[in-house]
Amino acid sequence: MYEEIGKDLAEKKIGKRAIRAPLWGKAIKSLLVQKSDTPSPLTVIWLAKKTGLNEKNLHNIIAGRVKDPPSDKLVRISDAFGISFSDLATRAMAEDPGNFFVCGYGERGFIDYPQHGFTIQSLSPQSNSQRDFFLGRMTLKPFKELRKWQFRENSSVAIFVESGTLEIIYGERKREIHSNESVYFDAGVPHKIKNIDSIEAKLFIVTCPALF
């Protein structure tokens, strides 16, 4: 089922998904915040003066409209921040511990599975590195049981129940998870999730690695 959700969420995205494409704009935007000596981020005007690059072109790179900026421009940008090009590339691949990314509405996906009685909304963007995870919000109709799930080997799932009561059959054991409780487990073990309450269950789910 995890694979089905990941596939459906990926198909909701417009255009072909880039596989581990560097997010130069997000990395630069993050650096404008990190490298500032004041509570306000450094401006694009500042970056344009430091690099000698066109301000409009920099805005397009930061906004993601330019997907593959010329390497000479990226070197000038990294020099302006006082870091190496390889450091900038590491940040762009979302593998730097200092990254701080914002996921907007347009980067999310929403899937309704009426045949299974649940919906899921992604609250995190498509994965871009091995460090990424998936965060989603799920609703499960009263007394609805999902078929047996099993994620890939060496994967983990965490669930926080916002409302309702879940019954999780994990391997050979049965557990009840109540409102305001959370559970964390090895998702490589087969498991079933059921809403045993008369109200709709609302829960947050996190997977590592990411679903899509």
C-alpha positions as protocol buffer text, in pm:
chain_id: "A"
residue {
  index: 1
  type: MET
  ca { x: 0 y: 0 z: 0 }
}
residue {
  index: 2
  type: TYR
  ca { x: 290 y: 238 z: 72 }
}
residue {
  index: 3
  type: GLU
  ca { x: 415 y: 192 z: -283 }
}
residue {
  index: 4
  type: GLU
  ca { x: 64 y: 261 z: -419 }
}
residue {
  index: 5
  type: ILE
  ca { x: 39 y: 586 z: -221 }
}
residue {
  index: 6
  type: GLY
  ca { x: 384 y: 698 z: -331 }
}
residue {
  index: 7
  type: LYS
  ca { x: 307 y: 624 z: -696 }
}
residue {
  index: 8
  type: ASP
  ca { x: -27 y: 807 z: -683 }
}
residue {
  index: 9
  type: LEU
  ca { x: 124 y: 1112 z: -511 }
}
residue {
  index: 10
  type: ALA
  ca { x: 404 y: 1127 z: -768 }
}
residue {
  index: 11
  type: GLU
  ca { x: 152 y: 1110 z: -1054 }
}
residue {
  index: 12
  type: LYS
  ca { x: -30 y: 1409 z: -906 }
}
residue {
  index: 13
  type: LYS
  ca { x: 275 y: 1625 z: -975 }
}
residue {
  index: 14
  type: ILE
  ca { x: 280 y: 1817 z: -1302 }
}
residue {
  index: 15
  type: GLY
  ca { x: 553 y: 1720 z: -1545 }
}
residue {
  index: 16
  type: LYS
  ca { x: 830 y: 1464 z: -1516 }
}
residue {
  index: 17
  type: ARG
  ca { x: 992 y: 1437 z: -1178 }
}
residue {
  index: 18
  type: ALA
  ca { x: 1363 y: 1509 z: -1166 }
}
residue {
  index: 19
  type: ILE
  ca { x: 1555 y: 1235 z: -990 }
}
residue {
  index: 20
  type: ARG
  ca { x: 1765 y: 1387 z: -712 }
}
residue {
  index: 21
  type: ALA
  ca { x: 1785 y: 1720 z: -892 }
}
residue {
  index: 22
  type: PRO
  ca { x: 1973 y: 1993 z: -703 }
}
residue {
  index: 23
  type: LEU
  ca { x: 1745 y: 2263 z: -562 }
}
residue {
  index: 24
  type: TRP
  ca { x: 1975 y: 2558 z: -620 }
}
residue {
  index: 25
  type: GLY
  ca { x: 1709 y: 2818 z: -545 }
}
residue {
  index: 26
  type: LYS
  ca { x: 1621 y: 2673 z: -206 }
}
residue {
  index: 27
  type: ALA
  ca { x: 1986 y: 2642 z: -110 }
}
residue {
  index: 28
  type: ILE
  ca { x: 2055 y: 3005 z: -204 }
}
residue {
  index: 29
  type: LYS
  ca { x: 1744 y: 3126 z: -23 }
}
residue {
  index: 30
  type: SER
  ca { x: 1850 y: 2936 z: 287 }
}
residue {
  index: 31
  type: LEU
  ca { x: 2199 y: 3090 z: 270 }
}
residue {
  index: 32
  type: LEU
  ca { x: 2055 y: 3441 z: 247 }
}
residue {
  index: 33
  type: VAL
  ca { x: 1902 y: 3374 z: 590 }
}
residue {
  index: 34
  type: GLN
  ca { x: 2196 y: 3190 z: 746 }
}
residue {
  index: 35
  type: LYS
  ca { x: 2465 y: 3435 z: 637 }
}
residue {
  index: 36
  type: SER
  ca { x: 2282 y: 3747 z: 754 }
}
residue {
  index: 37
  type: ASP
  ca { x: 2410 y: 3927 z: 1065 }
}
residue {
  index: 38
  type: THR
  ca { x: 2062 y: 4067 z: 1133 }
}
residue {
  index: 39
  type: PRO
  ca { x: 1718 y: 3910 z: 1193 }
}
residue {
  index: 40
  type: SER
  ca { x: 1634 y: 3991 z: 829 }
}
residue {
  index: 41
  type: PRO
  ca { x: 1780 y: 3782 z: 545 }
}
residue {
  index: 42
  type: LEU
  ca { x: 2035 y: 3921 z: 303 }
}
residue {
  index: 43
  type: THR
  ca { x: 1869 y: 4064 z: -7 }
}
residue {
  index: 44
  type: VAL
  ca { x: 1896 y: 3960 z: -368 }
}
residue {
  index: 45
  type: ILE
  ca { x: 2024 y: 4312 z: -435 }
}
residue {
  index: 46
  type: TRP
  ca { x: 2315 y: 4235 z: -198 }
}
residue {
  index: 47
  type: LEU
  ca { x: 2383 y: 3907 z: -380 }
}
residue {
  index: 48
  type: ALA
  ca { x: 2370 y: 4078 z: -720 }
}
residue {
  index: 49
  type: LYS
  ca { x: 2631 y: 4332 z: -611 }
}
residue {
  index: 50
  type: LYS
  ca { x: 2855 y: 4062 z: -459 }
}
residue {
  index: 51
  type: THR
  ca { x: 2841 y: 3839 z: -767 }
}
residue {
  index: 52
  type: GLY
  ca { x: 2800 y: 4091 z: -1046 }
}
residue {
  index: 53
  type: LEU
  ca { x: 2506 y: 3888 z: -1172 }
}
residue {
  index: 54
  type: ASN
  ca { x: 2177 y: 4028 z: -1301 }
}
residue {
  index: 55
  type: GLU
  ca { x: 1924 y: 4072 z: -1020 }
}
residue {
  index: 56
  type: LYS
  ca { x: 1635 y: 3939 z: -1230 }
}
residue {
  index: 57
  type: ASN
  ca { x: 1837 y: 3629 z: -1321 }
}
residue {
  index: 58
  type: LEU
  ca { x: 1908 y: 3566 z: -953 }
}
residue {
  index: 59
  type: HIS
  ca { x: 1538 y: 3599 z: -869 }
}
residue {
  index: 60
  type: ASN
  ca { x: 1462 y: 3337 z: -1139 }
}
residue {
  index: 61
  type: ILE
  ca { x: 1723 y: 3098 z: -997 }
}
residue {
  index: 62
  type: ILE
  ca { x: 1594 y: 3138 z: -642 }
}
residue {
  index: 63
  type: ALA
  ca { x: 1232 y: 3093 z: -754 }
}
residue {
  index: 64
  type: GLY
  ca { x: 1327 y: 2769 z: -932 }
}
residue {
  index: 65
  type: ARG
  ca { x: 1242 y: 2898 z: -1279 }
}
residue {
  index: 66
  type: VAL
  ca { x: 1602 y: 2831 z: -1383 }
}
residue {
  index: 67
  type: LYS
  ca { x: 1656 y: 2462 z: -1309 }
}
residue {
  index: 68
  type: ASP
  ca { x: 2016 y: 2428 z: -1427 }
}
residue {
  index: 69
  type: PRO
  ca { x: 2211 y: 2753 z: -1379 }
}
residue {
  index: 70
  type: PRO
  ca { x: 2552 y: 2778 z: -1549 }
}
residue {
  index: 71
  type: SER
  ca { x: 2832 y: 2651 z: -1326 }
}
residue {
  index: 72
  type: ASP
  ca { x: 3027 y: 2978 z: -1350 }
}
residue {
  index: 73
  type: LYS
  ca { x: 2731 y: 3165 z: -1197 }
}
residue {
  index: 74
  type: LEU
  ca { x: 2698 y: 2909 z: -919 }
}
residue {
  index: 75
  type: VAL
  ca { x: 3069 y: 2945 z: -840 }
}
residue {
  index: 76
  type: ARG
  ca { x: 3028 y: 3322 z: -813 }
}
residue {
  index: 77
  type: ILE
  ca { x: 2727 y: 3274 z: -585 }
}
residue {
  index: 78
  type: SER
  ca { x: 2914 y: 3032 z: -359 }
}
residue {
  index: 79
  type: ASP
  ca { x: 3211 y: 3275 z: -346 }
}
residue {
  index: 80
  type: ALA
  ca { x: 2974 y: 3554 z: -239 }
}
residue {
  index: 81
  type: PHE
  ca { x: 2863 y: 3346 z: 59 }
}
residue {
  index: 82
  type: GLY
  ca { x: 3219 y: 3247 z: 144 }
}
residue {
  index: 83
  type: ILE
  ca { x: 3164 y: 2876 z: 81 }
}
residue {
  index: 84
  type: SER
  ca { x: 3293 y: 2630 z: -178 }
}
residue {
  index: 85
  type: PHE
  ca { x: 3096 y: 2524 z: -483 }
}
residue {
  index: 86
  type: SER
  ca { x: 3086 y: 2168 z: -347 }
}
residue {
  index: 87
  type: ASP
  ca { x: 2933 y: 2301 z: -24 }
}
residue {
  index: 88
  type: LEU
  ca { x: 2665 y: 2482 z: -224 }
}
residue {
  index: 89
  type: ALA
  ca { x: 2596 y: 2165 z: -423 }
}
residue {
  index: 90
  type: THR
  ca { x: 2564 y: 1962 z: -101 }
}
residue {
  index: 91
  type: ARG
  ca { x: 2310 y: 2212 z: 28 }
}
residue {
  index: 92
  type: ALA
  ca { x: 2123 y: 2203 z: -303 }
}
residue {
  index: 93
  type: MET
  ca { x: 2096 y: 1824 z: -277 }
}
residue {
  index: 94
  type: ALA
  ca { x: 1929 y: 1870 z: 66 }
}
residue {
  index: 95
  type: GLU
  ca { x: 2213 y: 1684 z: 237 }
}
residue {
  index: 96
  type: ASP
  ca { x: 2348 y: 1967 z: 448 }
}
residue {
  index: 97
  type: PRO
  ca { x: 2248 y: 1971 z: 816 }
}
residue {
  index: 98
  type: GLY
  ca { x: 2204 y: 2347 z: 802 }
}
residue {
  index: 99
  type: ASN
  ca { x: 1930 y: 2341 z: 539 }
}
residue {
  index: 100
  type: PHE
  ca { x: 1597 y: 2501 z: 628 }
}
residue {
  index: 101
  type: PHE
  ca { x: 1336 y: 2446 z: 357 }
}
residue {
  index: 102
  type: VAL
  ca { x: 973 y: 2559 z: 343 }
}
residue {
  index: 103
  type: CYS
  ca { x: 716 y: 2332 z: 175 }
}
residue {
  index: 104
  type: GLY
  ca { x: 443 y: 2537 z: 9 }
}
residue {
  index: 105
  type: TYR
  ca { x: 95 y: 2428 z: -88 }
}
residue {
  index: 106
  type: GLY
  ca { x: 197 y: 2367 z: -449 }
}
residue {
  index: 107
  type: GLU
  ca { x: 453 y: 2107 z: -341 }
}
residue {
  index: 108
  type: ARG
  ca { x: 196 y: 1891 z: -160 }
}
residue {
  index: 109
  type: GLY
  ca { x: -28 y: 1616 z: -290 }
}
residue {
  index: 110
  type: PHE
  ca { x: -374 y: 1493 z: -188 }
}
residue {
  index: 111
  type: ILE
  ca { x: -519 y: 1150 z: -265 }
}
residue {
  index: 112
  type: ASP
  ca { x: -870 y: 1021 z: -185 }
}
residue {
  index: 113
  type: TYR
  ca { x: -918 y: 643 z: -171 }
}
residue {
  index: 114
  type: PRO
  ca { x: -1297 y: 597 z: -135 }
}
residue {
  index: 115
  type: GLN
  ca { x: -1260 y: 224 z: -205 }
}
residue {
  index: 116
  type: HIS
  ca { x: -1036 y: 192 z: 102 }
}
residue {
  index: 117
  type: GLY
  ca { x: -1212 y: 453 z: 316 }
}
residue {
  index: 118
  type: PHE
  ca { x: -924 y: 692 z: 369 }
}
residue {
  index: 119
  type: THR
  ca { x: -755 y: 1004 z: 237 }
}
residue {
  index: 120
  type: ILE
  ca { x: -396 y: 1118 z: 269 }
}
residue {
  index: 121
  type: GLN
  ca { x: -241 y: 1460 z: 220 }
}
residue {
  index: 122
  type: SER
  ca { x: 134 y: 1502 z: 195 }
}
residue {
  index: 123
  type: LEU
  ca { x: 278 y: 1778 z: 414 }
}
residue {
  index: 124
  type: SER
  ca { x: 631 y: 1736 z: 278 }
}
residue {
  index: 125
  type: PRO
  ca { x: 762 y: 1777 z: -78 }
}
residue {
  index: 126
  type: GLN
  ca { x: 887 y: 1497 z: -298 }
}
residue {
  index: 127
  type: SER
  ca { x: 1207 y: 1348 z: -161 }
}
residue {
  index: 128
  type: ASN
  ca { x: 1529 y: 1485 z: -301 }
}
residue {
  index: 129
  type: SER
  ca { x: 1791 y: 1303 z: -97 }
}
residue {
  index: 130
  type: GLN
  ca { x: 1849 y: 997 z: 117 }
}
residue {
  index: 131
  type: ARG
  ca { x: 1795 y: 1209 z: 428 }
}
residue {
  index: 132
  type: ASP
  ca { x: 1437 y: 1296 z: 336 }
}
residue {
  index: 133
  type: PHE
  ca { x: 1124 y: 1162 z: 503 }
}
residue {
  index: 134
  type: PHE
  ca { x: 751 y: 1170 z: 427 }
}
residue {
  index: 135
  type: LEU
  ca { x: 504 y: 1357 z: 647 }
}
residue {
  index: 136
  type: GLY
  ca { x: 133 y: 1323 z: 575 }
}
residue {
  index: 137
  type: ARG
  ca { x: -210 y: 1371 z: 731 }
}
residue {
  index: 138
  type: MET
  ca { x: -451 y: 1080 z: 699 }
}
residue {
  index: 139
  type: THR
  ca { x: -822 y: 1046 z: 771 }
}
residue {
  index: 140
  type: LEU
  ca { x: -978 y: 703 z: 813 }
}
residue {
  index: 141
  type: LYS
  ca { x: -1353 y: 645 z: 814 }
}
residue {
  index: 142
  type: PRO
  ca { x: -1525 y: 486 z: 1118 }
}
residue {
  index: 143
  type: PHE
  ca { x: -1471 y: 110 z: 1154 }
}
residue {
  index: 144
  type: LYS
  ca { x: -1272 y: 98 z: 831 }
}
residue {
  index: 145
  type: GLU
  ca { x: -983 y: -149 z: 817 }
}
residue {
  index: 146
  type: LEU
  ca { x: -694 y: -105 z: 576 }
}
residue {
  index: 147
  type: ARG
  ca { x: -549 y: -412 z: 414 }
}
residue {
  index: 148
  type: LYS
  ca { x: -216 y: -544 z: 534 }
}
residue {
  index: 149
  type: TRP
  ca { x: 70 y: -304 z: 475 }
}
residue {
  index: 150
  type: GLN
  ca { x: 443 y: -365 z: 456 }
}
residue {
  index: 151
  type: PHE
  ca { x: 712 y: -111 z: 369 }
}
residue {
  index: 152
  type: ARG
  ca { x: 1058 y: -184 z: 234 }
}
residue {
  index: 153
  type: GLU
  ca { x: 1333 y: -334 z: 452 }
}
residue {
  index: 154
  type: ASN
  ca { x: 1506 y: -102 z: 702 }
}
residue {
  index: 155
  type: SER
  ca { x: 1218 y: 147 z: 696 }
}
residue {
  index: 156
  type: SER
  ca { x: 1033 y: 310 z: 983 }
}
residue {
  index: 157
  type: VAL
  ca { x: 688 y: 458 z: 1037 }
}
residue {
  index: 158
  type: ALA
  ca { x: 562 y: 690 z: 1310 }
}
residue {
  index: 159
  type: ILE
  ca { x: 191 y: 762 z: 1364 }
}
residue {
  index: 160
  type: PHE
  ca { x: 33 y: 1026 z: 1584 }
}
residue {
  index: 161
  type: VAL
  ca { x: -343 y: 990 z: 1645 }
}
residue {
  index: 162
  type: GLU
  ca { x: -508 y: 1331 z: 1658 }
}
residue {
  index: 163
  type: SER
  ca { x: -861 y: 1192 z: 1707 }
}
residue {
  index: 164
  type: GLY
  ca { x: -1028 y: 852 z: 1707 }
}
residue {
  index: 165
  type: THR
  ca { x: -893 y: 513 z: 1816 }
}
residue {
  index: 166
  type: LEU
  ca { x: -678 y: 285 z: 1603 }
}
residue {
  index: 167
  type: GLU
  ca { x: -620 y: -86 z: 1625 }
}
residue {
  index: 168
  type: ILE
  ca { x: -285 y: -188 z: 1479 }
}
residue {
  index: 169
  type: ILE
  ca { x: -213 y: -553 z: 1416 }
}
residue {
  index: 170
  type: TYR
  ca { x: 166 y: -562 z: 1408 }
}
residue {
  index: 171
  type: GLY
  ca { x: 302 y: -902 z: 1313 }
}
residue {
  index: 172
  type: GLU
  ca { x: 116 y: -1136 z: 1548 }
}
residue {
  index: 173
  type: ARG
  ca { x: 33 y: -872 z: 1811 }
}
residue {
  index: 174
  type: LYS
  ca { x: -265 y: -639 z: 1841 }
}
residue {
  index: 175
  type: ARG
  ca { x: -232 y: -287 z: 1984 }
}
residue {
  index: 176
  type: GLU
  ca { x: -477 y: -2 z: 2048 }
}
residue {
  index: 177
  type: ILE
  ca { x: -361 y: 355 z: 1991 }
}
residue {
  index: 178
  type: HIS
  ca { x: -584 y: 626 z: 2135 }
}
residue {
  index: 179
  type: SER
  ca { x: -626 y: 997 z: 2068 }
}
residue {
  index: 180
  type: ASN
  ca { x: -315 y: 1199 z: 2156 }
}
residue {
  index: 181
  type: GLU
  ca { x: -91 y: 890 z: 2149 }
}
residue {
  index: 182
  type: SER
  ca { x: 182 y: 806 z: 1901 }
}
residue {
  index: 183
  type: VAL
  ca { x: 355 y: 489 z: 1791 }
}
residue {
  index: 184
  type: TYR
  ca { x: 683 y: 420 z: 1612 }
}
residue {
  index: 185
  type: PHE
  ca { x: 774 y: 88 z: 1452 }
}
residue {
  index: 186
  type: ASP
  ca { x: 972 y: -105 z: 1193 }
}
residue {
  index: 187
  type: ALA
  ca { x: 755 y: -85 z: 882 }
}
residue {
  index: 188
  type: GLY
  ca { x: 920 y: -388 z: 726 }
}
residue {
  index: 189
  type: VAL
  ca { x: 701 y: -602 z: 956 }
}
residue {
  index: 190
  type: PRO
  ca { x: 353 y: -664 z: 803 }
}
residue {
  index: 191
  type: HIS
  ca { x: 85 y: -460 z: 980 }
}
residue {
  index: 192
  type: LYS
  ca { x: -283 y: -364 z: 955 }
}
residue {
  index: 193
  type: ILE
  ca { x: -450 y: -41 z: 1061 }
}
residue {
  index: 194
  type: LYS
  ca { x: -817 y: -17 z: 1161 }
}
residue {
  index: 195
  type: ASN
  ca { x: -1032 y: 264 z: 1297 }
}
residue {
  index: 196
  type: ILE
  ca { x: -1231 y: 100 z: 1578 }
}
residue {
  index: 197
  type: ASP
  ca { x: -1407 y: 424 z: 1675 }
}
residue {
  index: 198
  type: SER
  ca { x: -1746 y: 563 z: 1567 }
}
residue {
  index: 199
  type: ILE
  ca { x: -1582 y: 887 z: 1457 }
}
residue {
  index: 200
  type: GLU
  ca { x: -1343 y: 956 z: 1174 }
}
residue {
  index: 201
  type: ALA
  ca { x: -982 y: 894 z: 1278 }
}
residue {
  index: 202
  type: LYS
  ca { x: -738 y: 1171 z: 1201 }
}
residue {
  index: 203
  type: LEU
  ca { x: -371 y: 1097 z: 1219 }
}
residue {
  index: 204
  type: PHE
  ca { x: -29 y: 1216 z: 1111 }
}
residue {
  index: 205
  type: ILE
  ca { x: 206 y: 965 z: 953 }
}
residue {
  index: 206
  type: VAL
  ca { x: 582 y: 990 z: 901 }
}
residue {
  index: 207
  type: THR
  ca { x: 785 y: 740 z: 699 }
}
residue {
  index: 208
  type: CYS
  ca { x: 1157 y: 706 z: 651 }
}
residue {
  index: 209
  type: PRO
  ca { x: 1260 y: 671 z: 374 }
}
residue {
  index: 210
  type: ALA
  ca { x: 1011 y: 898 z: 204 }
}
residue {
  index: 211
  type: LEU
  ca { x: 712 y: 754 z: 21 }
}
residue {
  index: 212
  type: PHE
  ca { x: 772 y: 956 z: -298 }
}
